[in-house]
């Protein structure tokens, strides 16, 4: 356990010298925990650090991360990232187990990386992983709309929402905080932010909890005033407003203040808030408290949080792919585009190209550039070049060198050589 914690510190700090020293200390029993850590990391250099640490190991669980790291961008630590890819290639495909050649010939390395990614139907983005942190406070529950106080009559709140603006204004000017909050919400929906803020402030000044929350939301989203949002969410949370507790926790976590965020996550999670359960799971995972993190991910997923479903899928992927597929499918059915992508990749790996195509298409239609690229590759591999073009063009337009390369290759096949070169040249310049 102490060795794993030492490895985590080296990886998270990208201590390359320390990683080189620690590499002989990695044992087979460490591999699965380090692979799980790889999928949890959302920075490429830290993922590269994991691969650097485990590259001397021979373990079947390593193959997915060796394949994934081939997509790492080269903007930082270019030489180190290239050498990591050279080592990974040999573990992914025996034909490319030629580290010295790739060390001396980086153009050959880049070509081999593209070949392997193409062969595996990977265009731009990681396959079986998703580990987002808590979202910014302006999340789904934070859309403009009347926030009903816990314990209030929901039907009554809906009735207030239906009152015409003139009537709401009359009630608000008569000093009714509920009407002030409702009027602020009505004004927000029509884009009259300044007026909405004024009415939210009046209602918040009268200790209306939902108005405090909505005012904090407005300040965060429209004014970029995190300090103001923190003030009002603190007051609303202290008064028992659950979404304010979760919003405040998200704000603190995003600032790197996980210790301050945790009690607010716990209070909101205890009230059944799924997003707070997810945020608490992330805090626990960051501390290495895997068992508690898993428990909160499970509770959040059961409460409908699609990000938690994705993380459970990533957790189960190494040992129980069927369970991972079930969670990715649930998250995909809930509309999570990255879950759709990960589901498609996993189905492709299990020999279900038809199922993969369905989910690549759904993810691409939802705006996932990696899915668009992989869908284009799938269509191109079976000779449907015209059908592949719009998807590969979409992936290329996202700026990923692999996407630009793949689109350029397709254009060559379509006989559009001048246009092809306009994509292949920047792809070559950028590297894999």
Secondary structure, DSSP 4 states (H G I P E B T S, - for coil): -HHHHHHHHHHHTT-HHHHHHHGGG--HHHHHHHHHHHHH--SHHHHHHHHHHHTT---GGGHHHHHHGGG--SSSSHHHHHHHHHHHHHHH-GGG--HHHHHH-HHHHHHHHHHHHHHTT--SS-SS-----PPPSSSGGGSSS--PPTTS-HHHHHHHHTS-HHHHHHHHHTT-HHHHHHHHHHHHHTT-HHHHHHHHHHHHHTT-HHHHHHHHHHIIIII--HHHHHHHHHHHHHTT-HHHHHHHHHHHHHTT-HHHHHHHHHHHHHTT-HHHHHHHHHHHHHTT-HHHHHHHHHHHHHTT-HHHHHHHHHHHHTT-HHHHHHHHHHHHHTT-HHHHHHHHHHHHHTT-HHHHHHHHHHHHHTT-HHHHHHHHHHHHHTT-HHHHHHHHHHHHHTT-HHHHHHHHHHHHHTT-HHHHHHHHHHHHHH--
